[in-house]
Amino acid sequence: MDIYRTFLAIIISFLILIGYQYFFVGFGPTEQPEEISVTKTENTVSAVAEKKTAEFVAPAESLSPAADQQMGRPARDARTVTVNTDFYTASLTEDGGALRSLILKDYKESIADDSSGMEMIKVDGENGLPLEFSWGSVAPVSTFYEADTEKVAFQGNSGHLVMKGRGNGLQIERNYTFSKDSYLLELAVRVKNVSSGALQGAAELHQSNRPFSESKAGSQFLFVGPAYYMNESLEEVDSDDYTTGPKTITGQMDWAAYEGTYFICAILPENGSVRSMTMHAFGEDGVRMKVSSDLDTLQPGEEKLYTYKLYFGPKKLDIMKSVGSNLDKAVNFGWFDVIAQPTLYLLNFFYGIFKNYGIAIILVTIIFKAVFWPITQKGLKSMKNMQKLQPKMAKLKEKYKDDPTRMNQEVMNLYKTYKVNPLGGCLPMVLQIPVFFALYKVLLMCVELRHAPFMLWITDLSAPDRLPIGIDIPYLGGIPVLTLLMGGSMFLQQKMTPTTADPTQAKIMMFLPVLFTFMFVNFASGLVLYWFVNNLLAIFQQQMINRQKKA
């Protein structure tokens, strides 16, 4: 039974540090809602729209000269319009009326003192820009939108920008609304048929981006790319689905976005206007997306309004909840969300008091340890009692070595006589697995920990800890002091934990601290800090039990 407990402990350890990252993130295949159809083909909704537009556009001779004329580019170059709010500085170009840059003020590209603000737009326009708009045969880039100002002025909390363009029998007016104290902006696009014939097309809002500048600690296990929320379900699209060709998702979406670990660029269509999203890859890691409405027919003189909310900012849970439209579901803690969200609340609560997320992690660890203290206490006592029974069990195994059935019966009788639960030592570990998973997700995904300092050399709790020593250590760079302390505390804990006299089992268990140290070396220092403090508390608890036994 002891060797079974040993192997169970090892298996659980691997589940925590390896299995979870591969099997629990996006666990199992998700059922595709019936109303969602996925098509990997060039014949997307927009292609159908363009085909039908050709059928509905009135012949050239029936269009008035003014209506048929593309808005000519003025002698000047396309202007860049600047928007400056409390949270970001953005620039939009008259070429396509798109977003060329959006720099967050409260977040930096890197932890360096001279780092610039976090740039949310990681493309140069060669493969499109976010918020380009097309309708039928009106292409997003070819349309010139004349802006009513070069710098958005705010009256109170709101600022407005109007951009007008014309082409192929359409008059398009884009009206942006910005808020000084919000990451949320609004876009209303009015499309009017100024030709003498009926026109048909689908409104399409485009989004292009590449990965943000984020910590690489654990990033290989976190999702980056297109995602959407539909039918009460978050779907994160694997890059393999659109790198070999365009992929189209159809259905009414609450939002569609390009997301990273800490930041997101989201389109939230209003009035259920979006019916599909198409994605295709460009370059090494870029993706171009567009969300499309149903086909609309505009008679001469008729117009239609398309409205969107746009969120370009951090994946901060409380802010995203205030936006609505289920945008907060983009912070995906998985199966253990019911534990992860209170954990995040506690971290932010303690940060509000101490202004240090390292201290907040320590206090949350202590709270979790206190909750599980009684269960862990029973488990450790059970292991201690099992250790005392080892000589008796060895005699039974020797006595009934030729009769396994009788041996098992006698061993069970021994457990009953001394009131020992052979699984008692494993139960506390099993019960704490969901807590570890939840905390693992929070510490790995929480934007609050990005570039958050703790003390001394630990200046970023979302990155691996490294103490620089003036020379570059291969693979490591600096010395992972906190990780080594964690490994040492785990080794000490293992030495203090009751075990059997079986030398093979003892060697296997003593190898675990080495394995954990190696696996934690590139984990976020916030997670290593949690594990280190948890080990210290476990050592303290074991020491208390040992003293009670001596007394």
RODO-2510 file (C-alpha; in nm, 4 decimals, decimal comma):
residues 551
     n   res          X          Y          Z
     1     m     0,0000     0,0000     0,0000
     2     d     0,2923     0,2356     0,0726
     3     i     0,4427     0,1950    -0,2699
     4     y     0,0991     0,2662    -0,4172
     5     r     0,0875     0,5899    -0,2189
     6     t     0,4334     0,6804    -0,3458
     7     f     0,3392     0,6296    -0,7084
     8     l     0,0135     0,8163    -0,6523
     9     a     0,2074     1,1134    -0,5151
    10     i     0,4387     1,1113    -0,8169
    11     i     0,1478     1,0874    -1,0594
    12     i    -0,0276     1,3773    -0,8865
    13     s     0,2912     1,5826    -0,9061
    14     f     0,3130     1,5249    -1,2791
    15     l    -0,0548     1,6105    -1,3169
    16     i     0,0039     1,9400    -1,1417
    17     l     0,3104     2,0483    -1,3355
    18     i     0,2817     1,8776    -1,6726
    19     g    -0,0516     1,7080    -1,7280
    20     y    -0,2561     2,0143    -1,6422
    21     q    -0,0798     2,2298    -1,8973
    22     y    -0,1593     1,9886    -2,1772
    23     f    -0,4859     1,8252    -2,0754
    24     f    -0,6712     2,0654    -1,8464
    25     v    -0,6282     2,3763    -2,0614
    26     g    -0,9163     2,3403    -2,3048
    27     f    -0,9905     1,9955    -2,1591
    28     g    -1,1398     1,7657    -2,4139
    29     p    -1,3134     1,8516    -2,7401
    30     t    -1,5841     2,1106    -2,7046
    31     e    -1,9188     2,0487    -2,8675
    32     q    -1,9830     2,2723    -3,1638
    33     p    -2,3211     2,4459    -3,1317
    34     e    -2,5648     2,3412    -3,3995
    35     e    -2,6070     2,6889    -3,5388
    36     i    -2,2306     2,7314    -3,5865
    37     s    -2,0857     2,6172    -3,9147
    38     v    -1,7117     2,6181    -3,9820
    39     t    -1,5872     2,6511    -4,3380
    40     k    -1,2237     2,6441    -4,4470
    41     t    -1,2749     2,7806    -4,7964
    42     e    -1,2245     3,0902    -5,0022
    43     n    -1,6012     3,1172    -5,0523
    44     t    -1,6628     3,3197    -4,7399
    45     v    -1,9558     3,5410    -4,6602
    46     s    -1,7727     3,8408    -4,8018
    47     a    -1,7106     3,6592    -5,1303
    48     v    -2,0802     3,5871    -5,1615
    49     a    -2,1547     3,9476    -5,0791
    50     e    -1,9200     4,0742    -5,3496
    51     k    -2,0656     3,8373    -5,6052
    52     k    -2,4180     3,9471    -5,5337
    53     t    -2,3113     4,3108    -5,5256
    54     a    -2,2048     4,2763    -5,8858
    55     e    -2,5518     4,1515    -5,9684
    56     f    -2,7286     4,4363    -5,7909
    57     v    -2,5126     4,7383    -5,8790
    58     a    -2,6879     4,9490    -6,1363
    59     p    -2,5215     4,9795    -6,4767
    60     a    -2,2629     5,2535    -6,4968
    61     e    -2,4725     5,4657    -6,7325
    62     s    -2,7577     5,4750    -6,4786
    63     l    -2,5386     5,6207    -6,2012
    64     s    -2,5209     5,9950    -6,1626
    65     p    -2,1706     6,1353    -6,2248
    66     a    -2,1507     6,2643    -5,8682
    67     a    -2,2572     5,9329    -5,7203
    68     d    -2,0253     5,7231    -5,9313
    69     q    -1,7175     5,9341    -5,8610
    70     q    -1,4687     5,8083    -5,6036
    71     m    -1,3875     6,0769    -5,3487
    72     g    -1,0736     6,2202    -5,5003
    73     r    -0,7691     6,2444    -5,2816
    74     p    -0,6823     6,6020    -5,1951
    75     a    -0,3441     6,7463    -5,2897
    76     r    -0,2275     6,6963    -4,9325
    77     d    -0,1140     6,3655    -4,7829
    78     a    -0,3511     6,1608    -4,5705
    79     r    -0,3598     6,3096    -4,2220
    80     t    -0,3185     6,1284    -3,8930
    81     v    -0,5775     6,2097    -3,6293
    82     t    -0,4625     6,2015    -3,2653
    83     v    -0,6773     6,0968    -2,9699
    84     n    -0,5416     6,1504    -2,6181
    85     t    -0,7334     6,0074    -2,3194
    86     d    -0,6406     5,9314    -1,9598
    87     f    -0,5772     5,5659    -2,0525
    88     y    -0,4246     5,5732    -2,4013
    89     t    -0,3008     5,7760    -2,6963
    90     a    -0,4354     5,6653    -3,0338
    91     s    -0,3843     5,7690    -3,3935
    92     l    -0,6129     5,7040    -3,6910
    93     t    -0,5313     5,7515    -4,0572
    94     e    -0,7498     5,8972    -4,3315
    95     d    -0,6332     5,6095    -4,5531
    96     g    -0,9088     5,3603    -4,4804
    97     g    -1,0159     5,5434    -4,1635
    98     a    -0,8334     5,2769    -3,9610
    99     l    -0,6509     5,2631    -3,6291
   100     r    -0,2767     5,2948    -3,6835
   101     s    -0,1569     5,3080    -3,3238
   102     l    -0,2953     5,2779    -2,9712
   103     i    -0,0500     5,3119    -2,6825
   104     l    -0,1624     5,2334    -2,3279
   105     k    -0,0393     5,4768    -2,0639
   106     d    -0,0582     5,2530    -1,7564
   107     y     0,1304     4,9583    -1,9099
   108     k     0,4789     4,9414    -2,0610
   109     e     0,6266     4,7367    -2,3429
   110     s     0,8969     4,6072    -2,1084
   111     i     1,0094     4,6479    -1,7491
   112     a     1,2938     4,8816    -1,8488
   113     d     1,2717     5,2296    -1,6942
   114     d     1,2878     5,3964    -2,0356
   115     s     1,0305     5,1653    -2,1943
   116     s     0,7519     5,3222    -2,3962
   117     g     0,3841     5,2576    -2,3295
   118     m     0,2257     4,9308    -2,4382
   119     e     0,1507     4,9375    -2,8122
   120     m    -0,1676     4,7481    -2,8911
   121     i    -0,1300     4,7644    -3,2713
   122     k     0,1555     4,5376    -3,3777
   123     v     0,1137     4,5714    -3,7573
   124     d     0,2442     4,8368    -3,9982
   125     g    -0,0505     4,8377    -4,2390
   126     e     0,1060     4,6180    -4,5064
   127     n    -0,1467     4,3469    -4,4198
   128     g    -0,4230     4,5783    -4,3089
   129     l    -0,4990     4,7730    -3,9941
   130     p    -0,7582     4,7331    -3,7191
   131     l    -1,1007     4,8886    -3,7815
   132     e    -1,0810     4,9049    -4,1594
   133     f    -1,4337     4,8853    -4,3026
   134     s    -1,5715     4,7444    -4,6252
   135     w    -1,9189     4,7069    -4,7732
   136     g    -1,9797     4,5117    -5,0920
   137     s    -1,7387     4,6288    -5,3590
   138     v    -1,6005     4,9135    -5,1472
   139     a    -1,2575     4,7912    -5,0376
   140     p    -1,1244     4,8947    -4,6950
   141     v    -0,7890     5,0441    -4,7991
   142     s    -0,8815     5,2154    -5,1262
   143     t    -1,1373     5,4424    -4,9623
   144     f    -1,0132     5,7813    -4,8461
   145     y    -1,1976     5,9134    -4,5387
   146     e    -1,1700     6,2841    -4,4793
   147     a    -1,1598     6,3593    -4,1067
   148     d    -1,3304     6,6619    -3,9547
   149     t    -1,0318     6,7308    -3,7283
   150     e    -0,6662     6,6426    -3,6775
   151     k    -0,6962     6,6208    -3,2990
   152     v    -1,0033     6,5017    -3,1145
   153     a    -1,1285     6,7582    -2,8662
   154     f    -1,3148     6,6461    -2,5554
   155     q    -1,6209     6,8126    -2,4142
   156     g    -1,6561     6,6748    -2,0668
   157     n    -1,5821     6,3032    -2,0824
   158     s    -1,6585     6,2454    -2,4525
   159     g    -1,4813     6,3218    -2,7764
   160     h    -1,5988     6,2618    -3,1333
   161     l    -1,4390     6,2079    -3,4717
   162     v    -1,6295     6,1997    -3,8006
   163     m    -1,4673     6,0566    -4,1138
   164     k    -1,6454     6,0592    -4,4521
   165     g    -1,5703     5,8671    -4,7692
   166     r    -1,7377     5,7799    -5,0983
   167     g    -1,6953     5,5168    -5,3663
   168     n    -1,8799     5,2756    -5,6001
   169     g    -2,2158     5,4402    -5,5478
   170     l    -2,1848     5,4490    -5,1682
   171     q    -2,1409     5,7273    -4,9183
   172     i    -1,9856     5,6081    -4,5921
   173     e    -1,9676     5,8054    -4,2704
   174     r    -1,7696     5,6732    -3,9739
   175     n    -1,8398     5,8301    -3,6357
   176     y    -1,6007     5,7451    -3,3511
   177     t    -1,6847     5,8224    -2,9868
   178     f    -1,4068     5,8207    -2,7266
   179     s    -1,4221     5,8428    -2,3459
   180     k    -1,1458     6,0041    -2,1442
   181     d    -1,1675     5,7527    -1,8593
   182     s    -1,2353     5,4258    -2,0431
   183     y    -1,0666     5,1762    -2,2723
   184     l    -1,4001     5,1365    -2,4497
   185     l    -1,4712     5,3294    -2,7690
   186     e    -1,7688     5,3243    -3,0035
   187     l    -1,7927     5,3203    -3,3810
   188     a    -2,1070     5,3930    -3,5829
   189     v    -2,0825     5,3446    -3,9604
   190     r    -2,3575     5,4900    -4,1793
   191     v    -2,3712     5,3478    -4,5327
   192     k    -2,5897     5,5263    -4,7895
   193     n    -2,6686     5,4301    -5,1481
   194     v    -2,6176     5,7453    -5,3580
   195     s    -2,6435     5,5634    -5,6903
   196     s    -2,9542     5,5232    -5,9076
   197     g    -2,9647     5,1452    -5,8714
   198     a    -3,0007     4,8922    -5,5885
   199     l    -2,6808     4,7794    -5,4183
   200     q    -2,6195     4,4737    -5,2080
   201     g    -2,3333     4,3939    -4,9689
   202     a    -2,2310     4,2899    -4,6203
   203     a    -2,0752     4,5257    -4,3688
   204     e    -1,7294     4,4017    -4,2694
   205     l    -1,5085     4,5387    -3,9916
   206     h    -1,1464     4,4242    -4,0090
   207     q    -0,8869     4,3483    -3,7433
   208     s    -0,5176     4,2708    -3,8004
   209     n    -0,2570     4,2052    -3,5355
   210     r     0,0443     4,0160    -3,4090
   211     p     0,1341     3,8951    -3,0568
   212     f     0,1717     4,1618    -2,7895
   213     s     0,4864     4,2210    -2,5833
   214     e     0,4211     3,9896    -2,2904
   215     s     0,6124     3,7757    -2,0423
   216     k     0,7359     3,4439    -2,1805
   217     a     0,7021     3,2629    -1,8462
   218     g     0,4604     2,9812    -1,9196
   219     s     0,3534     3,1508    -2,2445
   220     q     0,3861     2,8252    -2,4380
   221     f     0,0890     2,6962    -2,2416
   222     l    -0,1296     3,0063    -2,2846
   223     f    -0,3480     3,1045    -2,5757
   224     v    -0,2661     3,3877    -2,8161
   225     g    -0,4753     3,4549    -3,1261
   226     p    -0,8349     3,4942    -3,2495
   227     a    -1,1173     3,4168    -3,0090
   228     y    -1,4910     3,4743    -2,9948
   229     y    -1,7835     3,4275    -2,7580
   230     m    -2,1035     3,2763    -2,8908
   231     n    -2,3921     3,0762    -2,7458
   232     e    -2,2589     3,1090    -2,3893
   233     s    -1,9273     2,9562    -2,4900
   234     l    -1,5745     3,0902    -2,5341
   235     e    -1,3953     2,9569    -2,8408
   236     e    -1,0225     3,0080    -2,8952
   237     v    -0,9208     2,9343    -3,2543
   238     d    -0,6092     2,7237    -3,3031
   239     s    -0,3646     2,8749    -3,5519
   240     d    -0,3512     2,5454    -3,7436
   241     d    -0,7126     2,6073    -3,8456
   242     y    -0,6374     2,9182    -4,0532
   243     t    -0,2689     2,8991    -4,1520
   244     t    -0,3418     2,6688    -4,4466
   245     g    -0,6321     2,8831    -4,5688
   246     p    -0,9119     3,1125    -4,4550
   247     k    -1,1473     2,9855    -4,1895
   248     t    -1,4988     3,1181    -4,1406
   249     i    -1,7148     3,0851    -3,8309
   250     t    -2,0851     3,1663    -3,8684
   251     g    -2,3297     3,2556    -3,5944
   252     q    -2,4374     3,5484    -3,3801
   253     m    -2,1393     3,6533    -3,1690
   254     d    -2,1258     3,8541    -2,8476
   255     w    -1,7727     3,9560    -2,9400
   256     a    -1,4758     3,8625    -3,1573
   257     a    -1,1190     3,9511    -3,0674
   258     y    -0,7480     3,9106    -3,1022
   259     e    -0,6232     3,8241    -2,7549
   260     g    -0,2980     3,7668    -2,5735
   261     t    -0,2214     3,6636    -2,2170
   262     y    -0,2704     4,0108    -2,0695
   263     f    -0,4255     4,2258    -2,3449
   264     i    -0,7103     4,2069    -2,5929
   265     c    -0,8408     4,3907    -2,8998
   266     a    -1,2131     4,3125    -2,9120
   267     i    -1,5016     4,4030    -3,1415
   268     l    -1,8419     4,3949    -2,9733
   269     p    -2,1148     4,4254    -3,2391
   270     e    -2,4400     4,5813    -3,1245
   271     n    -2,7908     4,4650    -3,2090
   272     g    -2,6664     4,1193    -3,3102
   273     s    -2,5462     4,2533    -3,6443
   274     v    -2,2414     4,0262    -3,6883
   275     r    -2,3110     3,6841    -3,8378
   276     s    -1,9652     3,5524    -3,9238
   277     m    -1,5938     3,5879    -3,8610
   278     t    -1,3246     3,5024    -4,1155
   279     m    -0,9559     3,4592    -4,0345
   280     h    -0,6416     3,4077    -4,2352
   281     a    -0,2731     3,4159    -4,1438
   282     f    -0,0011     3,6420    -4,2750
   283     g     0,3710     3,6455    -4,2088
   284     e     0,5112     3,4264    -3,9340
   285     d     0,2593     3,5011    -3,6593
   286     g     0,0081     3,7571    -3,7903
   287     v    -0,3641     3,7049    -3,8344
   288     r    -0,6196     3,9144    -4,0208
   289     m    -0,9794     3,8875    -3,9085
   290     k    -1,3048     4,0373    -4,0249
   291     v    -1,6511     4,0249    -3,8750
   292     s    -1,9375     4,0405    -4,1239
   293     s    -2,3078     4,1174    -4,1119
   294     d    -2,5778     3,9497    -4,3187
   295     l    -2,6208     4,0633    -4,6770
   296     d    -2,8126     4,3908    -4,6958
   297     t    -2,9844     4,5504    -4,9947
   298     l    -2,9923     4,9287    -5,0218
   299     q    -3,2320     5,0944    -5,2617
   300     p    -3,1321     5,4320    -5,4131
   301     g    -3,1220     5,6903    -5,1367
   302     e    -3,1544     5,4263    -4,8634
   303     e    -2,9041     5,4038    -4,5767
   304     k    -2,8172     5,1626    -4,2963
   305     l    -2,6361     5,2128    -3,9673
   306     y    -2,3908     4,9577    -3,8242
   307     t    -2,2754     5,0080    -3,4645
   308     y    -1,9880     4,8502    -3,2723
   309     k    -1,8244     4,8813    -2,9343
   310     l    -1,4484     4,8350    -2,9291
   311     y    -1,2253     4,7397    -2,6384
   312     f    -0,8486     4,7760    -2,6758
   313     g    -0,6921     4,7269    -2,3355
   314     p    -0,5845     4,5001    -2,0504
   315     k    -0,7624     4,1765    -1,9613
   316     k    -0,8545     4,3111    -1,6207
   317     l    -1,1567     4,1267    -1,4913
   318     d    -1,3429     4,4082    -1,3160
   319     i    -1,3027     4,6457    -1,6115
   320     m    -1,4162     4,3845    -1,8637
   321     k    -1,7214     4,2975    -1,6542
   322     s    -1,8271     4,6623    -1,6651
   323     v    -1,8096     4,6556    -2,0465
   324     g    -2,0712     4,3802    -2,0634
   325     s    -2,1453     4,1495    -2,3597
   326     n    -1,9674     3,8668    -2,1713
   327     l    -1,6291     4,0211    -2,2521
   328     d    -1,5012     3,9121    -1,9093
   329     k    -1,5240     3,5497    -2,0321
   330     a    -1,2035     3,6204    -2,2256
   331     v    -1,0270     3,5809    -1,8893
   332     n    -1,0515     3,2045    -1,9072
   333     f    -0,9622     3,0290    -1,5822
   334     g    -1,1123     2,7043    -1,7114
   335     w    -1,2705     2,4443    -1,4865
   336     f    -1,1535     2,6113    -1,1671
   337     d    -1,3029     2,9534    -1,2309
   338     v    -1,5138     2,9224    -0,9133
   339     i    -1,1892     2,9157    -0,7097
   340     a    -0,9783     3,1391    -0,9335
   341     q    -1,2051     3,4436    -0,9229
   342     p    -1,2187     3,4647    -0,5411
   343     t    -0,8416     3,4121    -0,5418
   344     l    -0,7966     3,7077    -0,7753
   345     y    -1,0287     3,9132    -0,5565
   346     l    -0,8162     3,8316    -0,2496
   347     l    -0,4948     3,9236    -0,4324
   348     n    -0,6369     4,2615    -0,5326
   349     f    -0,7800     4,3152    -0,1837
   350     f    -0,4441     4,2641    -0,0142
   351     y    -0,2691     4,4676    -0,2831
   352     g    -0,5043     4,7542    -0,2033
   353     i    -0,3719     4,7453     0,1548
   354     f    -0,0014     4,6678     0,1104
   355     k     0,0587     4,7903    -0,2483
   356     n     0,2727     4,4825    -0,3162
   357     y     0,1509     4,1732    -0,5011
   358     g     0,4324     3,9639    -0,3518
   359     i     0,2947     4,0271    -0,0043
   360     a    -0,0548     3,9616    -0,1394
   361     i     0,0561     3,6195    -0,2709
   362     i     0,2096     3,5314     0,0671
   363     l    -0,1103     3,6262     0,2533
   364     v    -0,3325     3,4333     0,0098
   365     t    -0,1048     3,1295     0,0530
   366     i    -0,1402     3,1543     0,4307
   367     i    -0,5194     3,1738     0,4005
   368     f    -0,5345     2,8653     0,1778
   369     k    -0,3014     2,6793     0,4136
   370     a    -0,5206     2,7748     0,7104
   371     v    -0,8324     2,6441     0,5310
   372     f    -0,6672     2,3078     0,4652
   373     w    -0,4787     2,2955     0,7961
   374     p    -0,7154     2,0503     0,9757
   375     i    -0,7291     1,8118     0,6793
   376     t    -0,3535     1,8275     0,6303
   377     q    -0,3044     1,7715     1,0031
   378     k    -0,5023     1,4478     0,9905
   379     g    -0,3158     1,3347     0,6815
   380     l     0,0251     1,3957     0,8348
   381     k    -0,0736     1,2146     1,1542
   382     s    -0,1984     0,9235     0,9464
   383     m     0,1358     0,9061     0,7660
   384     k     0,3152     0,9153     1,0996
   385     n     0,1053     0,6258     1,2265
   386     m     0,1662     0,4342     0,9056
   387     q     0,5381     0,4742     0,9632
   388     k     0,5036     0,3170     1,3095
   389     l     0,3201     0,0187     1,1599
   390     q     0,5922    -0,0591     0,9083
   391     p     0,7703    -0,3214     1,1246
   392     k     0,4417    -0,5046     1,1898
   393     m     0,3458    -0,4897     0,8226
   394     a     0,6878    -0,6247     0,7234
   395     k     0,6355    -0,9249     0,9508
   396     l     0,2886    -0,9902     0,8051
   397     k     0,4204    -0,9730     0,4502
   398     e     0,6985    -1,2154     0,5373
   399     k     0,4628    -1,4505     0,7201
   400     y     0,2000    -1,4637     0,4454
   401     k     0,4197    -1,4074     0,1432
   402     d     0,2836    -1,7232    -0,0189
   403     d    -0,0791    -1,6303     0,0500
   404     p    -0,1536    -1,2803    -0,0931
   405     t    -0,5231    -1,2961    -0,0046
   406     r    -0,4563    -1,3764     0,3609
   407     m    -0,1800    -1,1162     0,3706
   408     n    -0,4157    -0,8419     0,2476
   409     q    -0,6769    -0,9453     0,5041
   410     e    -0,4248    -0,9282     0,7877
   411     v    -0,2947    -0,5906     0,6711
   412     m    -0,6500    -0,4517     0,6643
   413     n    -0,7110    -0,5895     1,0129
   414     l    -0,3945    -0,4141     1,1245
   415     y    -0,5252    -0,0843     0,9845
   416     k    -0,8568    -0,1325     1,1677
   417     t    -0,6905    -0,2228     1,4943
   418     y    -0,4740     0,0877     1,4985
   419     k    -0,7394     0,3063     1,3256
   420     v    -0,5133     0,4035     1,0376
   421     n    -0,6366     0,5142     0,6949
   422     p    -0,3805     0,4071     0,4310
   423     l    -0,5011     0,6840     0,1970
   424     g    -0,5067     0,9502     0,4684
   425     g    -0,1724     1,0939     0,3638
   426     c    -0,2813     1,1351     0,0017
   427     l    -0,6200     1,2919     0,0696
   428     p    -0,4905     1,6413     0,1597
   429     m    -0,2830     1,6506    -0,1591
   430     v    -0,5804     1,5452    -0,3726
   431     l    -0,8070     1,8079    -0,2144
   432     q    -0,5522     2,0840    -0,2768
   433     i    -0,5096     2,0063    -0,6487
   434     p    -0,8040     2,2300    -0,7588
   435     v    -0,6666     2,5138    -0,5464
   436     f    -0,3237     2,4783    -0,7043
   437     f    -0,4712     2,4735    -1,0553
   438     a    -0,6791     2,7836    -0,9822
   439     l    -0,3863     2,9737    -0,8321
   440     y    -0,1609     2,8559    -1,1150
   441     k    -0,3996     3,0074    -1,3709
   442     v    -0,4441     3,3305    -1,1763
   443     l    -0,0710     3,3902    -1,1272
   444     l     0,0061     3,3014    -1,4883
   445     m    -0,2746     3,5054    -1,6492
   446     c    -0,3325     3,7943    -1,4095
   447     v    -0,2389     4,1250    -1,5785
   448     e    -0,2010     4,2763    -1,2312
   449     l     0,1190     4,0729    -1,1836
   450     r     0,2717     4,1865    -1,5132
   451     h     0,5787     4,3955    -1,4275
   452     a     0,4696     4,3938    -1,0605
   453     p     0,7757     4,4120    -0,8304
   454     f     0,8142     4,2203    -0,5046
   455     m     1,1495     4,2941    -0,3405
   456     l     1,5239     4,2971    -0,4060
   457     w     1,5987     4,1301    -0,7409
   458     i     1,2392     4,0176    -0,8044
   459     t     1,1087     4,3076    -1,0106
   460     d     0,8477     4,1229    -1,2160
   461     l     0,6256     3,8577    -1,0567
   462     s     0,5065     3,7415    -1,3999
   463     a     0,8624     3,6546    -1,5110
   464     p     1,1114     3,3910    -1,3868
   465     d     1,3288     3,5110    -1,1003
   466     r     1,6912     3,5753    -1,1869
   467     l     1,9583     3,7380    -0,9741
   468     p     2,2075     3,9029    -1,2125
   469     i     2,5707     3,8435    -1,1197
   470     g     2,7435     4,0331    -1,3994
   471     i     2,8006     3,7319    -1,6228
   472     d     2,5594     3,5471    -1,8462
   473     i     2,4920     3,1920    -1,7225
   474     p     2,4016     2,9594    -2,0134
   475     y     2,0286     2,8837    -2,0361
   476     l     1,9530     3,0744    -1,7143
   477     g     2,1089     3,4169    -1,7575
   478     g     2,1212     3,4805    -1,3824
   479     i     2,0823     3,2741    -1,0650
   480     p     1,7226     3,1543    -0,9939
   481     v     1,7582     3,2180    -0,6197
   482     l     1,3894     3,1893    -0,5287
   483     t     1,3533     2,8670    -0,7290
   484     l     1,6556     2,7150    -0,5549
   485     l     1,5131     2,8156    -0,2171
   486     m     1,1877     2,6510    -0,3154
   487     g     1,3707     2,3313    -0,4122
   488     g     1,5670     2,3365    -0,0872
   489     s     1,2512     2,3836     0,1209
   490     m     1,0858     2,0964    -0,0645
   491     f     1,3874     1,8746     0,0060
   492     l     1,3707     1,9620     0,3767
   493     q     0,9966     1,8992     0,3806
   494     q     1,0523     1,5599     0,2198
   495     k     1,3162     1,4693     0,4784
   496     m     1,0737     1,5552     0,7584
   497     t     0,7747     1,3767     0,6093
   498     p     0,7118     1,0262     0,7487
   499     t     0,8046     0,7551     0,5028
   500     t     0,8659     0,3820     0,4915
   501     a     1,1991     0,2106     0,5401
   502     d     1,1913     0,0970     0,1772
   503     p     1,5123     0,2478     0,0302
   504     t     1,3791     0,2395    -0,3278
   505     q     1,0708     0,4335    -0,2326
   506     a     1,2761     0,6805    -0,0303
   507     k     1,5056     0,7481    -0,3271
   508     i     1,2087     0,8066    -0,5572
   509     m     1,0535     1,0541    -0,3151
   510     m     1,3824     1,2388    -0,2609
   511     f     1,4153     1,2870    -0,6361
   512     l     1,0923     1,4907    -0,6501
   513     p     1,2487     1,8170    -0,5166
   514     v     1,5093     1,8007    -0,7941
   515     l     1,2392     1,7423    -1,0533
   516     f     1,0241     2,0275    -0,9206
   517     t     1,3197     2,2670    -0,9090
   518     f     1,4071     2,1927    -1,2695
   519     m     1,0459     2,2367    -1,3838
   520     f     0,9896     2,5587    -1,1872
   521     v     1,3048     2,7312    -1,3083
   522     n     1,1188     2,9125    -1,5896
   523     f     0,7864     2,9554    -1,4116
   524     a     0,6634     3,2998    -1,3100
   525     s     0,8299     3,4060    -0,9858
   526     g     0,4845     3,4716    -0,8373
   527     l     0,3992     3,1029    -0,8682
   528     v     0,7392     2,9991    -0,7279
   529     l     0,6833     3,2346    -0,4349
   530     y     0,3497     3,0668    -0,3607
   531     w     0,5054     2,7198    -0,3665
   532     f     0,8008     2,8277    -0,1514
   533     v     0,5774     2,9833     0,1171
   534     n     0,3492     2,6795     0,1070
   535     n     0,6517     2,4543     0,1671
   536     l     0,7609     2,6633     0,4654
   537     l     0,4135     2,6383     0,6176
   538     a     0,4107     2,2614     0,5574
   539     i     0,7502     2,2308     0,7315
   540     f     0,6165     2,4296     1,0248
   541     q     0,3093     2,2058     1,0473
   542     q     0,5167     1,8868     1,0297
   543     q     0,7478     2,0187     1,3002
   544     m     0,4480     2,0788     1,5266
   545     i     0,3277     1,7199     1,4752
   546     n     0,6735     1,5791     1,5436
   547     r     0,6955     1,7710     1,8715
   548     q     0,3505     1,6495     1,9759
   549     k     0,4584     1,2895     1,9253
   550     k     0,7717     1,3385     2,1323
   551     a     0,5724     1,4985     2,4102
***
